[in-house]
Amino acid sequence: MSTEQDNKEAIIRIEGKLELMDSKLGVLKDNHLFHIEKDMRQLRALVWFIGTTVFAQMMFIVLRTFM
């Protein structure tokens, strides 16, 4: 085979790999990051709920000691 033919085959292989990588990045961006962001929102809401509950209990104890 000539060098030119080898180069063409190498370019075709590289283009195929680039298309595969583009496809995988699209799946990562569109699917996985959405679910990670959703989980982070749920965790943030849980942390706020727990923090508010602890703060309310602490305020209850403080007010109860002064009365």
PDB file of N, CA, C, O and CB in Angstrom:
ATOM      1  N   MET A   1       0.830  -1.178   0.000  1.00  0.00           N
ATOM      2  CA  MET A   1       0.000   0.000   0.000  1.00  0.00           C
ATOM      3  C   MET A   1       0.878   1.247   0.000  1.00  0.00           C
ATOM      4  O   MET A   1       1.989   1.265   0.530  1.00  0.00           O
ATOM      5  CB  MET A   1      -0.946  -0.005   1.206  1.00  0.00           C
ATOM      6  N   SER A   2       0.347   2.246  -0.596  1.00  0.00           N
ATOM      7  CA  SER A   2       1.100   3.491  -0.663  1.00  0.00           C
ATOM      8  C   SER A   2       0.884   4.295   0.615  1.00  0.00           C
ATOM      9  O   SER A   2      -0.040   4.043   1.388  1.00  0.00           O
ATOM     10  CB  SER A   2       0.685   4.316  -1.901  1.00  0.00           C
ATOM     11  N   THR A   3       1.736   5.234   0.801  1.00  0.00           N
ATOM     12  CA  THR A   3       1.652   6.101   1.964  1.00  0.00           C
ATOM     13  C   THR A   3       0.364   6.920   1.914  1.00  0.00           C
ATOM     14  O   THR A   3      -0.257   7.189   2.942  1.00  0.00           O
ATOM     15  CB  THR A   3       2.880   7.026   2.042  1.00  0.00           C
ATOM     16  N   GLU A   4      -0.020   7.306   0.715  1.00  0.00           N
ATOM     17  CA  GLU A   4      -1.242   8.086   0.556  1.00  0.00           C
ATOM     18  C   GLU A   4      -2.462   7.282   1.010  1.00  0.00           C
ATOM     19  O   GLU A   4      -3.343   7.821   1.680  1.00  0.00           O
ATOM     20  CB  GLU A   4      -1.409   8.527  -0.907  1.00  0.00           C
ATOM     21  N   GLN A   5      -2.518   6.031   0.658  1.00  0.00           N
ATOM     22  CA  GLN A   5      -3.635   5.156   1.061  1.00  0.00           C
ATOM     23  C   GLN A   5      -3.629   4.955   2.576  1.00  0.00           C
ATOM     24  O   GLN A   5      -4.682   4.967   3.213  1.00  0.00           O
ATOM     25  CB  GLN A   5      -3.547   3.780   0.337  1.00  0.00           C
ATOM     26  N   ASP A   6      -2.436   4.771   3.149  1.00  0.00           N
ATOM     27  CA  ASP A   6      -2.339   4.621   4.609  1.00  0.00           C
ATOM     28  C   ASP A   6      -2.829   5.875   5.310  1.00  0.00           C
ATOM     29  O   ASP A   6      -3.529   5.792   6.319  1.00  0.00           O
ATOM     30  CB  ASP A   6      -0.889   4.314   5.032  1.00  0.00           C
ATOM     31  N   ASN A   7      -2.468   7.026   4.786  1.00  0.00           N
ATOM     32  CA  ASN A   7      -2.907   8.291   5.381  1.00  0.00           C
ATOM     33  C   ASN A   7      -4.426   8.442   5.302  1.00  0.00           C
ATOM     34  O   ASN A   7      -5.051   8.895   6.261  1.00  0.00           O
ATOM     35  CB  ASN A   7      -2.225   9.474   4.681  1.00  0.00           C
ATOM     36  N   LYS A   8      -5.019   8.071   4.181  1.00  0.00           N
ATOM     37  CA  LYS A   8      -6.468   8.164   4.038  1.00  0.00           C
ATOM     38  C   LYS A   8      -7.173   7.264   5.041  1.00  0.00           C
ATOM     39  O   LYS A   8      -8.165   7.664   5.649  1.00  0.00           O
ATOM     40  CB  LYS A   8      -6.890   7.799   2.615  1.00  0.00           C
ATOM     41  N   GLU A   9      -6.665   6.054   5.215  1.00  0.00           N
ATOM     42  CA  GLU A   9      -7.267   5.133   6.178  1.00  0.00           C
ATOM     43  C   GLU A   9      -7.126   5.657   7.606  1.00  0.00           C
ATOM     44  O   GLU A   9      -8.044   5.532   8.417  1.00  0.00           O
ATOM     45  CB  GLU A   9      -6.624   3.747   6.061  1.00  0.00           C
ATOM     46  N   ALA A  10      -5.972   6.240   7.899  1.00  0.00           N
ATOM     47  CA  ALA A  10      -5.760   6.798   9.238  1.00  0.00           C
ATOM     48  C   ALA A  10      -6.712   7.965   9.486  1.00  0.00           C
ATOM     49  O   ALA A  10      -7.250   8.111  10.584  1.00  0.00           O
ATOM     50  CB  ALA A  10      -4.295   7.257   9.410  1.00  0.00           C
ATOM     51  N   ILE A  11      -6.914   8.785   8.476  1.00  0.00           N
ATOM     52  CA  ILE A  11      -7.829   9.918   8.610  1.00  0.00           C
ATOM     53  C   ILE A  11      -9.253   9.422   8.821  1.00  0.00           C
ATOM     54  O   ILE A  11      -9.982   9.977   9.643  1.00  0.00           O
ATOM     55  CB  ILE A  11      -7.758  10.828   7.367  1.00  0.00           C
ATOM     56  N   ILE A  12      -9.656   8.395   8.099  1.00  0.00           N
ATOM     57  CA  ILE A  12     -10.999   7.829   8.257  1.00  0.00           C
ATOM     58  C   ILE A  12     -11.180   7.273   9.670  1.00  0.00           C
ATOM     59  O   ILE A  12     -12.235   7.458  10.277  1.00  0.00           O
ATOM     60  CB  ILE A  12     -11.249   6.720   7.208  1.00  0.00           C
ATOM     61  N   ARG A  13     -10.154   6.591  10.198  1.00  0.00           N
ATOM     62  CA  ARG A  13     -10.221   6.065  11.564  1.00  0.00           C
ATOM     63  C   ARG A  13     -10.336   7.206  12.571  1.00  0.00           C
ATOM     64  O   ARG A  13     -11.133   7.135  13.507  1.00  0.00           O
ATOM     65  CB  ARG A  13      -8.979   5.201  11.875  1.00  0.00           C
ATOM     66  N   ILE A  14      -9.547   8.246  12.381  1.00  0.00           N
ATOM     67  CA  ILE A  14      -9.575   9.389  13.297  1.00  0.00           C
ATOM     68  C   ILE A  14     -10.932  10.072  13.256  1.00  0.00           C
ATOM     69  O   ILE A  14     -11.463  10.445  14.302  1.00  0.00           O
ATOM     70  CB  ILE A  14      -8.466  10.394  12.947  1.00  0.00           C
ATOM     71  N   GLU A  15     -11.501  10.241  12.078  1.00  0.00           N
ATOM     72  CA  GLU A  15     -12.817  10.862  11.957  1.00  0.00           C
ATOM     73  C   GLU A  15     -13.890  10.011  12.654  1.00  0.00           C
ATOM     74  O   GLU A  15     -14.798  10.546  13.291  1.00  0.00           O
ATOM     75  CB  GLU A  15     -13.177  11.064  10.472  1.00  0.00           C
ATOM     76  N   GLY A  16     -13.775   8.710  12.528  1.00  0.00           N
ATOM     77  CA  GLY A  16     -14.725   7.823  13.218  1.00  0.00           C
ATOM     78  C   GLY A  16     -14.617   7.958  14.723  1.00  0.00           C
ATOM     79  O   GLY A  16     -15.628   7.992  15.424  1.00  0.00           O
ATOM     80  N   LYS A  17     -13.385   8.034  15.223  1.00  0.00           N
ATOM     81  CA  LYS A  17     -13.194   8.195  16.661  1.00  0.00           C
ATOM     82  C   LYS A  17     -13.720   9.543  17.135  1.00  0.00           C
ATOM     83  O   LYS A  17     -14.295   9.637  18.220  1.00  0.00           O
ATOM     84  CB  LYS A  17     -11.717   8.051  17.022  1.00  0.00           C
ATOM     85  N   LEU A  18     -13.529  10.582  16.337  1.00  0.00           N
ATOM     86  CA  LEU A  18     -14.040  11.902  16.700  1.00  0.00           C
ATOM     87  C   LEU A  18     -15.564  11.914  16.757  1.00  0.00           C
ATOM     88  O   LEU A  18     -16.151  12.518  17.655  1.00  0.00           O
ATOM     89  CB  LEU A  18     -13.547  12.951  15.706  1.00  0.00           C
ATOM     90  N   GLU A  19     -16.199  11.253  15.807  1.00  0.00           N
ATOM     91  CA  GLU A  19     -17.665  11.165  15.824  1.00  0.00           C
ATOM     92  C   GLU A  19     -18.156  10.411  17.058  1.00  0.00           C
ATOM     93  O   GLU A  19     -19.152  10.798  17.669  1.00  0.00           O
ATOM     94  CB  GLU A  19     -18.176  10.473  14.548  1.00  0.00           C
ATOM     95  N   LEU A  20     -17.457   9.335  17.423  1.00  0.00           N
ATOM     96  CA  LEU A  20     -17.821   8.572  18.613  1.00  0.00           C
ATOM     97  C   LEU A  20     -17.657   9.427  19.872  1.00  0.00           C
ATOM     98  O   LEU A  20     -18.526   9.427  20.744  1.00  0.00           O
ATOM     99  CB  LEU A  20     -16.964   7.294  18.716  1.00  0.00           C
ATOM    100  N   MET A  21     -16.548  10.147  19.963  1.00  0.00           N
ATOM    101  CA  MET A  21     -16.322  11.017  21.114  1.00  0.00           C
ATOM    102  C   MET A  21     -17.380  12.115  21.183  1.00  0.00           C
ATOM    103  O   MET A  21     -17.857  12.453  22.266  1.00  0.00           O
ATOM    104  CB  MET A  21     -14.919  11.636  21.049  1.00  0.00           C
ATOM    105  N   ASP A  22     -17.748  12.674  20.020  1.00  0.00           N
ATOM    106  CA  ASP A  22     -18.783  13.703  19.984  1.00  0.00           C
ATOM    107  C   ASP A  22     -20.111  13.140  20.473  1.00  0.00           C
ATOM    108  O   ASP A  22     -20.839  13.805  21.211  1.00  0.00           O
ATOM    109  CB  ASP A  22     -18.934  14.268  18.563  1.00  0.00           C
ATOM    110  N   SER A  23     -20.422  11.934  20.069  1.00  0.00           N
ATOM    111  CA  SER A  23     -21.657  11.288  20.502  1.00  0.00           C
ATOM    112  C   SER A  23     -21.655  11.060  22.015  1.00  0.00           C
ATOM    113  O   SER A  23     -22.650  11.327  22.689  1.00  0.00           O
ATOM    114  CB  SER A  23     -21.848   9.955  19.765  1.00  0.00           C
ATOM    115  N   LYS A  24     -20.547  10.569  22.537  1.00  0.00           N
ATOM    116  CA  LYS A  24     -20.456  10.310  23.976  1.00  0.00           C
ATOM    117  C   LYS A  24     -20.526  11.603  24.779  1.00  0.00           C
ATOM    118  O   LYS A  24     -21.151  11.635  25.839  1.00  0.00           O
ATOM    119  CB  LYS A  24     -19.162   9.565  24.302  1.00  0.00           C
ATOM    120  N   LEU A  25     -19.894  12.674  24.291  1.00  0.00           N
ATOM    121  CA  LEU A  25     -19.972  13.958  24.977  1.00  0.00           C
ATOM    122  C   LEU A  25     -21.397  14.501  24.959  1.00  0.00           C
ATOM    123  O   LEU A  25     -21.847  15.109  25.930  1.00  0.00           O
ATOM    124  CB  LEU A  25     -19.015  14.965  24.335  1.00  0.00           C
ATOM    125  N   GLY A  26     -22.099  14.283  23.861  1.00  0.00           N
ATOM    126  CA  GLY A  26     -23.497  14.711  23.790  1.00  0.00           C
ATOM    127  C   GLY A  26     -24.353  13.992  24.813  1.00  0.00           C
ATOM    128  O   GLY A  26     -25.193  14.611  25.467  1.00  0.00           O
ATOM    129  N   VAL A  27     -24.150  12.696  24.957  1.00  0.00           N
ATOM    130  CA  VAL A  27     -24.898  11.916  25.953  1.00  0.00           C
ATOM    131  C   VAL A  27     -24.545  12.402  27.356  1.00  0.00           C
ATOM    132  O   VAL A  27     -25.428  12.558  28.200  1.00  0.00           O
ATOM    133  CB  VAL A  27     -24.592  10.394  25.811  1.00  0.00           C
ATOM    134  N   LEU A  28     -23.278  12.639  27.604  1.00  0.00           N
ATOM    135  CA  LEU A  28     -22.843  13.113  28.916  1.00  0.00           C
ATOM    136  C   LEU A  28     -23.485  14.451  29.233  1.00  0.00           C
ATOM    137  O   LEU A  28     -24.011  14.650  30.328  1.00  0.00           O
ATOM    138  CB  LEU A  28     -21.312  13.230  28.974  1.00  0.00           C
ATOM    139  N   LYS A  29     -23.442  15.368  28.277  1.00  0.00           N
ATOM    140  CA  LYS A  29     -23.981  16.708  28.500  1.00  0.00           C
ATOM    141  C   LYS A  29     -25.495  16.681  28.667  1.00  0.00           C
ATOM    142  O   LYS A  29     -26.029  17.320  29.574  1.00  0.00           O
ATOM    143  CB  LYS A  29     -23.601  17.628  27.345  1.00  0.00           C
ATOM    144  N   ASP A  30     -26.178  15.964  27.821  1.00  0.00           N
ATOM    145  CA  ASP A  30     -27.633  16.003  27.816  1.00  0.00           C
ATOM    146  C   ASP A  30     -28.267  15.124  28.883  1.00  0.00           C
ATOM    147  O   ASP A  30     -29.333  15.465  29.395  1.00  0.00           O
ATOM    148  CB  ASP A  30     -28.138  15.593  26.476  1.00  0.00           C
ATOM    149  N   ASN A  31     -27.660  14.028  29.225  1.00  0.00           N
ATOM    150  CA  ASN A  31     -28.310  13.080  30.126  1.00  0.00           C
ATOM    151  C   ASN A  31     -27.685  13.082  31.518  1.00  0.00           C
ATOM    152  O   ASN A  31     -28.363  13.377  32.503  1.00  0.00           O
ATOM    153  CB  ASN A  31     -28.247  11.685  29.541  1.00  0.00           C
ATOM    154  N   HIS A  32     -26.436  12.763  31.601  1.00  0.00           N
ATOM    155  CA  HIS A  32     -25.808  12.562  32.899  1.00  0.00           C
ATOM    156  C   HIS A  32     -25.739  13.855  33.711  1.00  0.00           C
ATOM    157  O   HIS A  32     -26.023  13.848  34.909  1.00  0.00           O
ATOM    158  CB  HIS A  32     -24.415  11.993  32.716  1.00  0.00           C
ATOM    159  N   LEU A  33     -25.364  14.962  33.070  1.00  0.00           N
ATOM    160  CA  LEU A  33     -25.270  16.214  33.815  1.00  0.00           C
ATOM    161  C   LEU A  33     -26.637  16.669  34.306  1.00  0.00           C
ATOM    162  O   LEU A  33     -26.739  17.271  35.374  1.00  0.00           O
ATOM    163  CB  LEU A  33     -24.638  17.299  32.952  1.00  0.00           C
ATOM    164  N   PHE A  34     -27.687  16.390  33.542  1.00  0.00           N
ATOM    165  CA  PHE A  34     -29.041  16.732  33.983  1.00  0.00           C
ATOM    166  C   PHE A  34     -29.375  15.991  35.278  1.00  0.00           C
ATOM    167  O   PHE A  34     -29.900  16.585  36.220  1.00  0.00           O
ATOM    168  CB  PHE A  34     -30.079  16.390  32.883  1.00  0.00           C
ATOM    169  N   HIS A  35     -29.070  14.697  35.320  1.00  0.00           N
ATOM    170  CA  HIS A  35     -29.395  13.909  36.510  1.00  0.00           C
ATOM    171  C   HIS A  35     -28.518  14.304  37.698  1.00  0.00           C
ATOM    172  O   HIS A  35     -28.989  14.306  38.835  1.00  0.00           O
ATOM    173  CB  HIS A  35     -29.235  12.417  36.215  1.00  0.00           C
ATOM    174  N   ILE A  36     -27.269  14.632  37.452  1.00  0.00           N
ATOM    175  CA  ILE A  36     -26.393  15.084  38.544  1.00  0.00           C
ATOM    176  C   ILE A  36     -26.913  16.405  39.109  1.00  0.00           C
ATOM    177  O   ILE A  36     -26.944  16.596  40.324  1.00  0.00           O
ATOM    178  CB  ILE A  36     -24.922  15.247  38.047  1.00  0.00           C
ATOM    179  N   GLU A  37     -27.320  17.311  38.224  1.00  0.00           N
ATOM    180  CA  GLU A  37     -27.863  18.591  38.676  1.00  0.00           C
ATOM    181  C   GLU A  37     -29.153  18.388  39.468  1.00  0.00           C
ATOM    182  O   GLU A  37     -29.376  19.068  40.470  1.00  0.00           O
ATOM    183  CB  GLU A  37     -28.119  19.517  37.479  1.00  0.00           C
ATOM    184  N   LYS A  38     -29.992  17.470  39.032  1.00  0.00           N
ATOM    185  CA  LYS A  38     -31.241  17.160  39.741  1.00  0.00           C
ATOM    186  C   LYS A  38     -30.940  16.631  41.145  1.00  0.00           C
ATOM    187  O   LYS A  38     -31.577  17.039  42.116  1.00  0.00           O
ATOM    188  CB  LYS A  38     -32.078  16.122  38.944  1.00  0.00           C
ATOM    189  N   ASP A  39     -29.973  15.727  41.248  1.00  0.00           N
ATOM    190  CA  ASP A  39     -29.596  15.184  42.557  1.00  0.00           C
ATOM    191  C   ASP A  39     -29.034  16.278  43.462  1.00  0.00           C
ATOM    192  O   ASP A  39     -29.302  16.294  44.663  1.00  0.00           O
ATOM    193  CB  ASP A  39     -28.563  14.054  42.393  1.00  0.00           C
ATOM    194  N   MET A  40     -28.251  17.197  42.880  1.00  0.00           N
ATOM    195  CA  MET A  40     -27.687  18.287  43.676  1.00  0.00           C
ATOM    196  C   MET A  40     -28.799  19.207  44.197  1.00  0.00           C
ATOM    197  O   MET A  40     -28.726  19.675  45.333  1.00  0.00           O
ATOM    198  CB  MET A  40     -26.668  19.094  42.838  1.00  0.00           C
ATOM    199  N   ARG A  41     -29.815  19.468  43.387  1.00  0.00           N
ATOM    200  CA  ARG A  41     -30.941  20.288  43.845  1.00  0.00           C
ATOM    201  C   ARG A  41     -31.659  19.616  45.011  1.00  0.00           C
ATOM    202  O   ARG A  41     -32.040  20.278  45.977  1.00  0.00           O
ATOM    203  CB  ARG A  41     -31.930  20.543  42.691  1.00  0.00           C
ATOM    204  N   GLN A  42     -31.843  18.306  44.920  1.00  0.00           N
ATOM    205  CA  GLN A  42     -32.510  17.580  46.003  1.00  0.00           C
ATOM    206  C   GLN A  42     -31.678  17.630  47.280  1.00  0.00           C
ATOM    207  O   GLN A  42     -32.221  17.818  48.369  1.00  0.00           O
ATOM    208  CB  GLN A  42     -32.768  16.118  45.595  1.00  0.00           C
ATOM    209  N   LEU A  43     -30.371  17.463  47.153  1.00  0.00           N
ATOM    210  CA  LEU A  43     -29.501  17.523  48.331  1.00  0.00           C
ATOM    211  C   LEU A  43     -29.508  18.917  48.946  1.00  0.00           C
ATOM    212  O   LEU A  43     -29.527  19.057  50.169  1.00  0.00           O
ATOM    213  CB  LEU A  43     -28.068  17.120  47.960  1.00  0.00           C
ATOM    214  N   ARG A  44     -29.492  19.946  48.106  1.00  0.00           N
ATOM    215  CA  ARG A  44     -29.516  21.321  48.601  1.00  0.00           C
ATOM    216  C   ARG A  44     -30.816  21.573  49.369  1.00  0.00           C
ATOM    217  O   ARG A  44     -30.791  22.196  50.431  1.00  0.00           O
ATOM    218  CB  ARG A  44     -29.369  22.329  47.429  1.00  0.00           C
ATOM    219  N   ALA A  45     -31.933  21.106  48.854  1.00  0.00           N
ATOM    220  CA  ALA A  45     -33.212  21.278  49.536  1.00  0.00           C
ATOM    221  C   ALA A  45     -33.205  20.539  50.874  1.00  0.00           C
ATOM    222  O   ALA A  45     -33.722  21.054  51.866  1.00  0.00           O
ATOM    223  CB  ALA A  45     -34.369  20.775  48.650  1.00  0.00           C
ATOM    224  N   LEU A  46     -32.633  19.354  50.910  1.00  0.00           N
ATOM    225  CA  LEU A  46     -32.551  18.586  52.154  1.00  0.00           C
ATOM    226  C   LEU A  46     -31.690  19.305  53.183  1.00  0.00           C
ATOM    227  O   LEU A  46     -32.043  19.359  54.361  1.00  0.00           O
ATOM    228  CB  LEU A  46     -31.988  17.186  51.885  1.00  0.00           C
ATOM    229  N   VAL A  47     -30.568  19.855  52.747  1.00  0.00           N
ATOM    230  CA  VAL A  47     -29.687  20.576  53.673  1.00  0.00           C
ATOM    231  C   VAL A  47     -30.402  21.805  54.234  1.00  0.00           C
ATOM    232  O   VAL A  47     -30.299  22.079  55.430  1.00  0.00           O
ATOM    233  CB  VAL A  47     -28.374  20.995  52.964  1.00  0.00           C
ATOM    234  N   TRP A  48     -31.121  22.547  53.398  1.00  0.00           N
ATOM    235  CA  TRP A  48     -31.874  23.704  53.882  1.00  0.00           C
ATOM    236  C   TRP A  48     -32.951  23.275  54.878  1.00  0.00           C
ATOM    237  O   TRP A  48     -33.150  23.937  55.896  1.00  0.00           O
ATOM    238  CB  TRP A  48     -32.512  24.460  52.705  1.00  0.00           C
ATOM    239  N   PHE A  49     -33.632  22.197  54.599  1.00  0.00           N
ATOM    240  CA  PHE A  49     -34.669  21.710  55.509  1.00  0.00           C
ATOM    241  C   PHE A  49     -34.079  21.340  56.866  1.00  0.00           C
ATOM    242  O   PHE A  49     -34.604  21.736  57.907  1.00  0.00           O
ATOM    243  CB  PHE A  49     -35.388  20.502  54.900  1.00  0.00           C
ATOM    244  N   ILE A  50     -32.992  20.585  56.851  1.00  0.00           N
ATOM    245  CA  ILE A  50     -32.354  20.168  58.105  1.00  0.00           C
ATOM    246  C   ILE A  50     -31.830  21.381  58.859  1.00  0.00           C
ATOM    247  O   ILE A  50     -32.005  21.481  60.073  1.00  0.00           O
ATOM    248  CB  ILE A  50     -31.204  19.172  57.832  1.00  0.00           C
ATOM    249  N   GLY A  51     -31.189  22.305  58.146  1.00  0.00           N
ATOM    250  CA  GLY A  51     -30.666  23.514  58.790  1.00  0.00           C
ATOM    251  C   GLY A  51     -31.764  24.353  59.411  1.00  0.00           C
ATOM    252  O   GLY A  51     -31.608  24.852  60.525  1.00  0.00           O
ATOM    253  N   THR A  52     -32.874  24.517  58.705  1.00  0.00           N
ATOM    254  CA  THR A  52     -33.999  25.290  59.237  1.00  0.00           C
ATOM    255  C   THR A  52     -34.597  24.604  60.457  1.00  0.00           C
ATOM    256  O   THR A  52     -34.941  25.267  61.435  1.00  0.00           O
ATOM    257  CB  THR A  52     -35.077  25.486  58.161  1.00  0.00           C
ATOM    258  N   THR A  53     -34.721  23.297  60.405  1.00  0.00           N
ATOM    259  CA  THR A  53     -35.270  22.555  61.541  1.00  0.00           C
ATOM    260  C   THR A  53     -34.372  22.685  62.765  1.00  0.00           C
ATOM    261  O   THR A  53     -34.866  22.899  63.872  1.00  0.00           O
ATOM    262  CB  THR A  53     -35.452  21.076  61.178  1.00  0.00           C
ATOM    263  N   VAL A  54     -33.084  22.562  62.585  1.00  0.00           N
ATOM    264  CA  VAL A  54     -32.144  22.693  63.710  1.00  0.00           C
ATOM    265  C   VAL A  54     -32.192  24.103  64.275  1.00  0.00           C
ATOM    266  O   VAL A  54     -32.181  24.289  65.492  1.00  0.00           O
ATOM    267  CB  VAL A  54     -30.703  22.346  63.269  1.00  0.00           C
ATOM    268  N   PHE A  55     -32.244  25.097  63.395  1.00  0.00           N
ATOM    269  CA  PHE A  55     -32.312  26.484  63.855  1.00  0.00           C
ATOM    270  C   PHE A  55     -33.597  26.736  64.642  1.00  0.00           C
ATOM    271  O   PHE A  55     -33.564  27.390  65.684  1.00  0.00           O
ATOM    272  CB  PHE A  55     -32.225  27.449  62.661  1.00  0.00           C
ATOM    273  N   ALA A  56     -34.720  26.226  64.159  1.00  0.00           N
ATOM    274  CA  ALA A  56     -35.994  26.405  64.848  1.00  0.00           C
ATOM    275  C   ALA A  56     -35.962  25.732  66.224  1.00  0.00           C
ATOM    276  O   ALA A  56     -36.460  26.295  67.199  1.00  0.00           O
ATOM    277  CB  ALA A  56     -37.149  25.837  64.000  1.00  0.00           C
ATOM    278  N   GLN A  57     -35.389  24.552  66.307  1.00  0.00           N
ATOM    279  CA  GLN A  57     -35.297  23.866  67.597  1.00  0.00           C
ATOM    280  C   GLN A  57     -34.401  24.636  68.563  1.00  0.00           C
ATOM    281  O   GLN A  57     -34.692  24.732  69.755  1.00  0.00           O
ATOM    282  CB  GLN A  57     -34.765  22.436  67.409  1.00  0.00           C
ATOM    283  N   MET A  58     -33.311  25.183  68.036  1.00  0.00           N
ATOM    284  CA  MET A  58     -32.406  25.957  68.881  1.00  0.00           C
ATOM    285  C   MET A  58     -33.104  27.214  69.395  1.00  0.00           C
ATOM    286  O   MET A  58     -32.955  27.572  70.564  1.00  0.00           O
ATOM    287  CB  MET A  58     -31.129  26.332  68.106  1.00  0.00           C
ATOM    288  N   MET A  59     -33.863  27.885  68.529  1.00  0.00           N
ATOM    289  CA  MET A  59     -34.592  29.083  68.952  1.00  0.00           C
ATOM    290  C   MET A  59     -35.655  28.723  69.993  1.00  0.00           C
ATOM    291  O   MET A  59     -35.865  29.472  70.947  1.00  0.00           O
ATOM    292  CB  MET A  59     -35.247  29.777  67.735  1.00  0.00           C
ATOM    293  N   PHE A  60     -36.327  27.579  69.815  1.00  0.00           N
ATOM    294  CA  PHE A  60     -37.311  27.127  70.776  1.00  0.00           C
ATOM    295  C   PHE A  60     -36.675  26.923  72.152  1.00  0.00           C
ATOM    296  O   PHE A  60     -37.233  27.335  73.169  1.00  0.00           O
ATOM    297  CB  PHE A  60     -37.966  25.834  70.294  1.00  0.00           C
ATOM    298  N   ILE A  61     -35.521  26.294  72.175  1.00  0.00           N
ATOM    299  CA  ILE A  61     -34.823  26.039  73.451  1.00  0.00           C
ATOM    300  C   ILE A  61     -34.390  27.352  74.094  1.00  0.00           C
ATOM    301  O   ILE A  61     -34.535  27.526  75.304  1.00  0.00           O
ATOM    302  CB  ILE A  61     -33.589  25.124  73.229  1.00  0.00           C
ATOM    303  N   VAL A  62     -33.856  28.283  73.291  1.00  0.00           N
ATOM    304  CA  VAL A  62     -33.410  29.560  73.831  1.00  0.00           C
ATOM    305  C   VAL A  62     -34.598  30.341  74.399  1.00  0.00           C
ATOM    306  O   VAL A  62     -34.511  30.877  75.504  1.00  0.00           O
ATOM    307  CB  VAL A  62     -32.691  30.385  72.743  1.00  0.00           C
ATOM    308  N   LEU A  63     -35.694  30.408  73.661  1.00  0.00           N
ATOM    309  CA  LEU A  63     -36.868  31.149  74.146  1.00  0.00           C
ATOM    310  C   LEU A  63     -37.473  30.474  75.370  1.00  0.00           C
ATOM    311  O   LEU A  63     -37.975  31.150  76.269  1.00  0.00           O
ATOM    312  CB  LEU A  63     -37.926  31.270  73.036  1.00  0.00           C
ATOM    313  N   ARG A  64     -37.431  29.170  75.409  1.00  0.00           N
ATOM    314  CA  ARG A  64     -37.998  28.435  76.546  1.00  0.00           C
ATOM    315  C   ARG A  64     -37.185  28.686  77.816  1.00  0.00           C
ATOM    316  O   ARG A  64     -37.757  28.725  78.906  1.00  0.00           O
ATOM    317  CB  ARG A  64     -38.049  26.922  76.240  1.00  0.00           C
ATOM    318  N   THR A  65     -35.872  28.856  77.703  1.00  0.00           N
ATOM    319  CA  THR A  65     -35.050  29.101  78.881  1.00  0.00           C
ATOM    320  C   THR A  65     -35.283  30.489  79.449  1.00  0.00           C
ATOM    321  O   THR A  65     -35.136  30.690  80.655  1.00  0.00           O
ATOM    322  CB  THR A  65     -33.584  28.921  78.544  1.00  0.00           C
ATOM    323  N   PHE A  66     -35.642  31.450  78.613  1.00  0.00           N
ATOM    324  CA  PHE A  66     -35.891  32.804  79.127  1.00  0.00           C
ATOM    325  C   PHE A  66     -37.300  32.976  79.686  1.00  0.00           C
ATOM    326  O   PHE A  66     -37.560  33.955  80.386  1.00  0.00           O
ATOM    327  CB  PHE A  66     -35.659  33.821  78.028  1.00  0.00           C
ATOM    328  N   MET A  67     -38.198  32.072  79.403  1.00  0.00           N
ATOM    329  CA  MET A  67     -39.572  32.205  79.897  1.00  0.00           C
ATOM    330  C   MET A  67     -39.828  31.304  81.068  1.00  0.00           C
ATOM    331  O   MET A  67     -40.935  31.291  81.606  1.00  0.00           O
ATOM    332  CB  MET A  67     -40.565  31.903  78.803  1.00  0.00           C
TER     333      MET A  67
END
